[in-house]
Amino acid sequence: MNYDYDEKIIKDALNTVETPDFDILSNIKNNMQIPKEKKQIKKPIVIFITACLIFILSASVFASIPGLKDLLPFINNNMLSFFQPIQISCEDNGIKMEVIGTVNDDEMALIYVNMQDLTGDRIDETLDIYDYFLKGAHAFTSEIINYDETTKTATIKVQANGGKKLNGKRISFEITSFLSDKHVFDNLDTGIDLFEIKEIPKSEVNTINLEDFSRGGTIFEELNQNKINILKPGKMKIHLPEIDFMYISNMGYIDGRLHIQTKWSEDNIDDHGYFYLDNINDEKIYPGNIYYGVTESGTPENARGYVEYIFDVQNLDLENTNLKGYFVSNGNYITGNWKVSFKMQSVDEEKSLPCNINLDSLQINNISISPLGVTLTGTGDEKGNENIDVAVNMNDGSVRKLDSVISRRENDKIKIKFTSDLPLYVSMVDSIDINGTKVELE
């Protein structure tokens, strides 16, 4: 599968969650100094918090357990209060997968997994889980947070929506393939002179209906047209330096736009990339792109054999502009069957309250807060979430701003979760600010 620029940005954004270093002494101190809640606490929660404190005060035991001790630098010290150890593993194809532990609430689940190569060097710091599945959840993302070269073990954090459906349930987590030995070719100079590229005559183009083909980029919205002319395939074979999984199969100017057609190898898995224009001011111009295949008669069809990159160059200074590229290839594609089952608990400290907040294209009617963040539920257009600022006001006068955003639709409702890199002790939250509107917690 070949990703365009938009897809890469989305994928990178979804895979970003920062976790600071673990300080065991500070952790013990912080948990011992948590002020008691003034209101009467229900007995089950008292038992849970007591168990957590005992667990934290025995952090040396936690650190002595293989797998768990490797997580200490990557899980916030306070988050350990809500961490559920799992430690269930399986092996296949000489590779061991172990689910170390989980943290989850009604909206989101974080699962920490170790992958270790017991017989070879197929796992490295570029490990990318390709096909994986968590029963009952959806919208998965994963990122590698640590690699131990000595033990050939990679630690992965999997994030998934659908936490409410997982609470108290026995679930299955499965990995069937992964990529490694990744090679990144960034700022690749193509060496192509934009002035030497020729104008393509009308007789040498194919006209397609845009709605029939997969595409990406803002250029198509700007064009505001249903049809577009593209290049006929296979007129050239230009190889780029160090790139053996793709070549330029045609290029030229059509209707004032630069078209670059590429042919990708069908043997490689998840090779991807894009071209961009770079000027003397180091300003980058990104293209739109169209994916298509070609029938035996030469007619374009909705497939993935070719990717055509399209730049609007009518107002560009081509003399001071270079054509560059960003490409990624993976040396290893490993398949297997790594599957374990375990019971998922939920963070007990969670609060939900109704509200009525109008945010232009969004109408928010409910707010819920858990140690993992704040969730806004409402109706409207979720694209407006980029203009929402959420801050949590604590009882001690401090303010926690939440920047990481995940949104999804659930039936006719929109759920927008603002996650926190540090856990939120719900009993210590005074109020929540949403674009300047303060919502008091009762």
C-alpha positions as CSV (number, residue, x, y, z in Angstrom):
1,M,0.0,0.0,0.0
2,N,1.5,3.3,-1.0
3,Y,0.6,6.3,1.3
4,D,0.2,9.8,0.0
5,Y,1.3,12.9,1.9
6,D,-2.0,13.4,3.7
7,E,-2.2,9.8,4.8
8,K,1.4,10.0,6.2
9,I,0.5,13.1,8.2
10,I,-2.5,11.5,9.7
11,K,-0.7,8.3,10.5
12,D,2.2,10.2,12.2
13,A,-0.2,12.4,14.2
14,L,-2.2,9.5,15.5
15,N,0.9,7.7,16.6
16,T,2.2,10.6,18.8
17,V,1.8,10.3,22.6
18,E,4.6,11.6,24.8
19,T,5.5,9.9,28.1
20,P,8.2,11.4,30.5
21,D,10.8,9.5,32.4
22,F,10.0,7.4,35.5
23,D,11.3,8.6,38.9
24,I,10.4,5.9,41.5
25,L,11.1,8.2,44.5
26,S,8.9,11.0,43.2
27,N,6.3,8.4,42.3
28,I,6.0,7.2,45.9
29,K,6.1,10.7,47.2
30,N,3.4,11.9,44.8
31,N,1.0,9.1,45.6
32,M,1.5,9.4,49.3
33,Q,0.7,13.1,49.1
34,I,-2.6,12.8,47.2
35,P,-5.1,14.7,49.3
36,K,-8.1,12.8,50.5
37,E,-11.4,13.5,48.9
38,K,-13.8,15.4,51.1
39,K,-16.9,13.6,49.9
40,Q,-17.6,10.0,51.1
41,I,-16.0,7.5,48.7
42,K,-17.8,4.3,47.8
43,K,-16.2,1.2,49.3
44,P,-15.1,-0.5,45.9
45,I,-13.1,2.6,45.0
46,V,-11.4,2.7,48.4
47,I,-10.3,-0.9,47.9
48,F,-9.0,-0.1,44.4
49,I,-7.0,3.0,45.5
50,T,-5.6,1.1,48.4
51,A,-4.5,-1.7,46.2
52,C,-2.9,0.9,43.8
53,L,-0.9,2.5,46.7
54,I,0.3,-0.8,47.9
55,F,1.4,-1.6,44.3
56,I,3.2,1.7,43.9
57,L,4.9,1.4,47.3
58,S,6.2,-2.0,46.1
59,A,7.6,-0.5,43.0
60,S,10.8,-2.4,43.5
61,V,8.8,-5.6,43.0
62,F,7.3,-4.1,39.9
63,A,10.8,-3.2,38.6
64,S,12.0,-6.8,39.3
65,I,9.4,-8.4,37.0
66,P,10.8,-9.0,33.4
67,G,8.9,-6.9,30.9
68,L,7.4,-4.6,33.4
69,K,10.7,-3.0,34.5
70,D,11.4,-2.1,30.9
71,L,8.2,0.0,30.9
72,L,9.2,2.2,33.8
73,P,11.0,4.9,31.7
74,F,8.1,5.1,29.3
75,I,5.0,5.2,31.6
76,N,4.5,8.3,33.6
77,N,5.1,7.6,37.3
78,N,1.6,8.6,38.3
79,M,0.1,6.5,35.5
80,L,1.3,3.4,37.3
81,S,-1.6,3.9,39.7
82,F,-4.0,2.9,36.9
83,F,-1.7,0.3,35.3
84,Q,-3.0,-3.3,35.0
85,P,-0.2,-5.9,34.7
86,I,-1.1,-8.7,32.2
87,Q,2.1,-10.6,31.4
88,I,0.7,-13.2,29.0
89,S,2.8,-14.3,26.0
90,C,2.9,-16.6,23.0
91,E,5.5,-17.7,20.4
92,D,5.4,-18.3,16.7
93,N,8.0,-18.4,14.0
94,G,10.8,-17.9,16.6
95,I,9.3,-14.7,17.8
96,K,7.7,-14.1,21.2
97,M,4.9,-11.6,21.8
98,E,4.0,-10.6,25.4
99,V,1.2,-8.3,26.5
100,I,2.8,-6.6,29.5
101,G,-0.1,-4.5,30.7
102,T,-2.9,-2.1,29.9
103,V,-4.4,1.2,30.9
104,N,-8.0,2.1,29.8
105,D,-11.1,4.1,30.4
106,D,-14.6,4.3,28.7
107,E,-13.1,5.8,25.5
108,M,-9.6,4.6,25.0
109,A,-7.3,1.7,25.8
110,L,-3.5,1.6,25.9
111,I,-1.9,-1.8,25.6
112,Y,1.9,-2.3,26.1
113,V,3.4,-5.2,24.1
114,N,6.9,-6.7,23.8
115,M,8.0,-8.3,20.6
116,Q,11.3,-10.4,20.9
117,D,13.1,-12.3,18.2
118,L,14.5,-15.5,19.8
119,T,16.3,-16.8,16.8
120,G,17.3,-14.0,14.4
121,D,17.5,-10.3,13.7
122,R,14.0,-9.6,12.3
123,I,13.1,-7.1,15.0
124,D,14.8,-3.7,15.3
125,E,14.2,-0.1,16.3
126,T,12.1,0.4,13.1
127,L,9.5,-2.2,13.9
128,D,6.1,-1.3,12.6
129,I,3.1,-3.6,13.5
130,Y,1.2,-4.0,10.2
131,D,-1.8,-6.3,10.7
132,Y,-3.2,-6.5,14.2
133,F,-6.6,-6.8,15.9
134,L,-8.1,-6.1,19.3
135,K,-11.6,-7.6,19.7
136,G,-14.2,-5.0,20.7
137,A,-12.1,-2.0,19.8
138,H,-11.5,0.1,16.7
139,A,-9.3,2.9,15.3
140,F,-6.0,1.3,16.3
141,T,-2.7,3.1,16.2
142,S,0.7,1.8,17.4
143,E,4.2,3.1,18.0
144,I,7.4,1.6,19.2
145,I,8.6,3.3,22.4
146,N,11.7,1.3,23.1
147,Y,14.2,-1.2,21.6
148,D,16.7,-3.3,23.5
149,E,19.4,-4.3,21.2
150,T,20.9,-6.8,23.6
151,T,17.7,-8.9,24.0
152,K,16.3,-8.0,20.5
153,T,13.1,-6.8,22.1
154,A,10.9,-4.0,21.0
155,T,8.3,-2.4,23.3
156,I,5.1,-1.2,21.5
157,K,2.3,1.0,22.7
158,V,-1.1,0.2,21.0
159,Q,-3.8,2.8,21.4
160,A,-7.4,2.0,20.5
161,N,-10.8,3.5,20.8
162,G,-13.8,1.6,22.2
163,G,-12.7,1.3,25.8
164,K,-16.2,1.1,27.2
165,K,-16.9,-2.1,25.2
166,L,-13.8,-3.7,26.8
167,N,-14.5,-3.0,30.5
168,G,-14.5,-6.2,32.5
169,K,-14.4,-8.3,29.3
170,R,-12.1,-11.1,28.3
171,I,-10.6,-9.9,25.0
172,S,-8.2,-11.1,22.4
173,F,-5.2,-9.2,21.0
174,E,-3.6,-10.6,17.8
175,I,-0.7,-9.7,15.5
176,T,-0.4,-11.4,12.2
177,S,2.3,-9.4,10.5
178,F,4.9,-6.7,11.0
179,L,7.5,-4.7,9.1
180,S,11.1,-3.9,10.1
181,D,14.5,-2.9,8.6
182,K,12.9,0.4,7.5
183,H,14.9,2.7,5.2
184,V,13.9,6.3,4.9
185,F,15.0,8.5,2.0
186,D,14.3,12.1,3.0
187,N,15.2,15.3,1.1
188,L,16.0,13.1,-1.9
189,D,17.2,15.3,-4.8
190,T,15.8,13.8,-8.0
191,G,18.2,15.8,-10.2
192,I,15.4,16.5,-12.6
193,D,15.5,19.9,-14.3
194,L,11.9,21.3,-14.3
195,F,12.7,23.4,-17.4
196,E,13.5,20.2,-19.4
197,I,10.1,18.6,-18.7
198,K,7.9,18.9,-21.8
199,E,4.3,20.1,-22.3
200,I,2.1,17.1,-23.0
201,P,-0.2,17.4,-26.1
202,K,-3.9,16.6,-25.8
203,S,-3.4,13.4,-27.9
204,E,-1.1,12.0,-25.2
205,V,-3.4,12.3,-22.2
206,N,-6.2,10.2,-20.6
207,T,-9.3,12.0,-19.2
208,I,-10.8,10.5,-16.1
209,N,-13.8,11.2,-13.8
210,L,-12.3,12.1,-10.4
211,E,-15.1,10.5,-8.5
212,D,-14.1,7.1,-9.9
213,F,-10.6,7.2,-8.5
214,S,-8.9,7.3,-5.1
215,R,-7.0,10.6,-4.6
216,G,-5.6,12.9,-2.0
217,G,-4.5,16.5,-1.6
218,T,-6.2,19.9,-1.6
219,I,-5.5,20.6,-5.3
220,F,-8.7,18.8,-6.4
221,E,-10.9,21.0,-4.2
222,E,-9.2,24.1,-5.6
223,L,-9.7,22.8,-9.2
224,N,-13.5,22.3,-8.5
225,Q,-14.0,20.1,-11.5
226,N,-15.3,16.6,-12.1
227,K,-12.8,15.5,-14.8
228,I,-9.0,15.8,-15.1
229,N,-6.4,14.9,-17.7
230,I,-3.6,12.5,-16.6
231,L,-0.6,11.0,-18.3
232,K,-0.6,7.9,-20.4
233,P,1.4,5.2,-18.7
234,G,4.8,3.7,-19.4
235,K,6.3,6.4,-21.6
236,M,9.5,6.6,-19.5
237,K,11.5,4.6,-17.0
238,I,13.5,7.0,-14.8
239,H,15.1,5.5,-11.7
240,L,15.9,7.7,-8.7
241,P,19.1,7.4,-6.7
242,E,18.9,4.5,-4.2
243,I,15.2,3.8,-5.0
244,D,14.6,0.3,-6.4
245,F,11.0,-0.1,-5.4
246,M,9.6,2.7,-7.7
247,Y,10.4,4.6,-10.9
248,I,9.0,7.5,-12.8
249,S,7.0,6.1,-15.7
250,N,6.0,9.4,-17.3
251,M,6.0,13.2,-16.6
252,G,5.0,16.4,-18.2
253,Y,3.0,19.6,-18.0
254,I,-0.7,19.4,-18.5
255,D,-3.0,22.4,-18.3
256,G,-0.5,24.5,-16.4
257,R,0.2,21.7,-13.9
258,L,3.2,19.4,-13.4
259,H,2.3,15.7,-13.5
260,I,4.7,13.0,-12.4
261,Q,3.5,9.4,-12.9
262,T,5.2,6.6,-10.9
263,K,5.1,2.8,-11.1
264,W,5.5,1.0,-7.8
265,S,6.8,-2.6,-7.3
266,E,4.0,-5.0,-6.5
267,D,6.3,-7.3,-4.5
268,N,7.1,-4.9,-1.6
269,I,4.7,-4.2,1.3
270,D,3.9,-0.7,2.4
271,D,6.6,1.1,0.4
272,H,5.4,4.7,0.2
273,G,6.4,8.3,-0.3
274,Y,5.8,11.5,-2.2
275,F,7.4,14.2,-4.2
276,Y,7.5,17.9,-3.2
277,L,8.9,21.1,-4.6
278,D,11.5,23.0,-2.6
279,N,12.4,26.6,-3.3
280,I,15.4,28.9,-2.3
281,N,13.4,30.0,0.8
282,D,13.1,26.4,1.9
283,E,9.4,26.5,1.3
284,K,7.9,23.1,0.4
285,I,5.0,22.7,-2.0
286,Y,3.2,19.4,-1.8
287,P,1.1,17.8,-4.6
288,G,-2.2,16.1,-4.9
289,N,-2.1,12.5,-6.1
290,I,-4.3,10.0,-7.9
291,Y,-4.1,6.2,-7.7
292,Y,-5.0,4.1,-10.7
293,G,-4.3,1.0,-12.7
294,V,-4.4,0.3,-16.4
295,T,-6.4,-2.3,-18.3
296,E,-4.9,-4.3,-21.2
297,S,-6.3,-1.8,-23.6
298,G,-4.6,1.1,-21.8
299,T,-7.7,2.5,-20.1
300,P,-7.2,3.8,-16.5
301,E,-9.1,1.8,-13.9
302,N,-9.6,2.2,-10.1
303,A,-6.5,0.3,-8.8
304,R,-3.1,0.9,-7.2
305,G,-0.5,0.2,-9.9
306,Y,0.3,3.8,-10.6
307,V,0.5,7.0,-8.5
308,E,0.4,10.3,-10.3
309,Y,1.5,13.4,-8.4
310,I,0.1,16.8,-9.6
311,F,1.5,20.2,-8.7
312,D,0.0,23.6,-9.6
313,V,3.1,25.5,-10.9
314,Q,1.5,28.4,-12.7
315,N,2.7,31.0,-10.2
316,L,6.0,29.3,-9.2
317,D,9.5,30.5,-10.0
318,L,10.7,27.2,-11.5
319,E,14.2,28.4,-12.0
320,N,14.7,28.5,-8.2
321,T,12.7,25.4,-7.5
322,N,13.9,21.8,-7.0
323,L,12.0,18.6,-7.3
324,K,12.7,16.4,-4.2
325,G,11.2,13.3,-2.6
326,Y,10.5,11.5,0.6
327,F,10.3,7.7,0.4
328,V,10.1,4.8,2.8
329,S,10.9,1.1,2.2
330,N,10.9,-1.9,4.5
331,G,13.4,-4.7,4.2
332,N,11.4,-7.3,6.2
333,Y,7.8,-8.3,6.1
334,I,7.2,-11.0,8.7
335,T,4.0,-13.0,9.1
336,G,2.9,-15.2,11.9
337,N,0.1,-15.8,14.4
338,W,0.7,-14.1,17.8
339,K,-2.6,-14.1,19.8
340,V,-3.3,-13.9,23.5
341,S,-6.5,-13.4,25.6
342,F,-6.8,-11.5,28.9
343,K,-9.4,-9.6,31.0
344,M,-9.5,-5.9,30.6
345,Q,-10.3,-3.8,33.7
346,S,-11.3,-0.1,33.7
347,V,-10.2,2.9,35.5
348,D,-12.8,3.4,38.3
349,E,-12.2,7.1,38.8
350,E,-14.4,8.7,36.0
351,K,-17.1,11.4,36.0
352,S,-19.7,12.5,33.4
353,L,-21.9,15.6,33.4
354,P,-24.3,17.2,30.9
355,C,-23.7,20.6,29.4
356,N,-24.8,22.9,26.6
357,I,-21.9,24.5,24.8
358,N,-22.1,25.9,21.3
359,L,-18.8,25.8,19.4
360,D,-19.7,27.1,15.9
361,S,-20.0,23.8,14.0
362,L,-20.3,21.7,17.1
363,Q,-22.9,21.5,19.8
364,I,-21.5,19.8,23.0
365,N,-24.0,18.3,25.4
366,N,-21.9,16.1,27.6
367,I,-18.4,16.1,29.2
368,S,-16.7,13.1,30.7
369,I,-13.3,13.1,32.5
370,S,-11.1,10.2,33.4
371,P,-7.4,9.8,34.3
372,L,-6.6,9.5,30.6
373,G,-8.3,12.8,29.5
374,V,-11.5,14.7,28.7
375,T,-14.1,13.6,26.2
376,L,-16.6,16.0,24.6
377,T,-19.8,14.4,23.2
378,G,-22.2,16.3,20.9
379,T,-23.4,16.8,17.3
380,G,-22.2,18.7,14.3
381,D,-19.0,18.6,12.2
382,E,-16.0,17.0,13.9
383,K,-13.6,19.0,11.6
384,G,-14.1,21.9,14.0
385,N,-12.2,20.1,16.7
386,E,-8.9,21.8,15.6
387,N,-10.3,25.0,16.9
388,I,-11.2,23.7,20.4
389,D,-9.0,24.5,23.4
390,V,-9.5,22.4,26.5
391,A,-7.9,23.1,29.9
392,V,-8.4,21.4,33.2
393,N,-8.3,23.5,36.4
394,M,-7.1,21.6,39.4
395,N,-8.0,22.2,43.1
396,D,-4.5,23.4,43.8
397,G,-4.8,26.2,41.3
398,S,-2.7,24.6,38.6
399,V,-4.0,24.4,35.0
400,R,-3.5,21.4,32.6
401,K,-3.9,22.1,28.9
402,L,-4.8,19.1,26.8
403,D,-3.4,19.2,23.2
404,S,-3.6,15.7,21.8
405,V,-7.0,15.1,20.1
406,I,-8.8,11.9,18.8
407,S,-12.3,12.2,17.3
408,R,-14.8,9.6,16.1
409,R,-18.5,9.1,15.4
410,E,-20.7,6.9,17.4
411,N,-24.1,6.6,15.8
412,D,-25.3,10.2,15.4
413,K,-22.9,11.5,18.1
414,I,-19.4,12.9,17.8
415,K,-16.9,12.0,20.5
416,I,-13.8,14.1,20.8
417,K,-11.2,13.0,23.3
418,F,-8.4,15.3,24.5
419,T,-5.8,13.1,26.1
420,S,-3.3,13.9,28.8
421,D,0.3,12.8,29.0
422,L,0.0,12.9,32.8
423,P,-2.9,11.2,34.5
424,L,-5.8,13.4,35.8
425,Y,-6.9,12.6,39.4
426,V,-10.6,13.3,38.8
427,S,-11.2,14.0,42.5
428,M,-8.8,16.9,42.3
429,V,-10.4,18.6,39.3
430,D,-12.2,21.8,40.0
431,S,-13.5,22.8,36.6
432,I,-12.9,22.4,32.8
433,D,-12.5,25.3,30.4
434,I,-13.7,24.8,26.8
435,N,-12.9,27.7,24.6
436,G,-13.2,30.0,27.6
437,T,-16.5,28.5,28.8
438,K,-16.0,27.1,32.4
439,V,-17.8,24.0,33.4
440,E,-17.8,23.3,37.2
441,L,-17.5,19.7,38.4
442,E,-20.2,19.1,40.9
